[in-house]
Amino acid sequence: MNKIIIIGAENLGNSSVRLSFSDNTTQIVDIGSFIRRHPHPQYNKYLEPRHFSKFSIENGNIVWGKNWDLIFPIEQLYAGTLQ
């Protein structure tokens, strides 16, 4: 079985993204919900739309920040639930 990676991401507003995976699956994930449940100075800034929108896809995952300040396991993103 091939490794599943993120190949596209769309900012839906309200700290949510639509992710496209290499197996043609799409998933909407509420990143803001995770940040509000796990507040941390390093993450909290990503609740602001201007910071949230600055994500990128690197090595098949969605990341925020130059040093990957915020990154999640692919399996959780694929399932649509962040723990």
FENDA-V684474 format. One record per pair of residues at least 24 apart in sequence whose ideal C-beta (glycine too) atoms are under 8 Angstrom apart, sorted by the first residue. I is the first residue (numbers start at 1). J is the second residue. If there is no record, write none. Layout:
BEGIN
I	J
I	J
END
This chain:
BEGIN
3	60
4	74
4	78
5	59
5	60
5	61
5	74
6	57
6	60
6	61
6	62
6	74
6	77
7	57
7	60
8	57
9	55
9	57
9	62
11	52
11	53
11	55
13	49
15	46
15	47
15	49
15	52
17	55
17	62
19	62
19	77
21	78
22	60
25	78
27	77
27	78
27	79
27	80
28	80
29	77
29	80
29	82
30	82
31	70
31	72
31	82
33	82
34	72
34	82
42	69
42	70
43	69
43	70
46	70
END
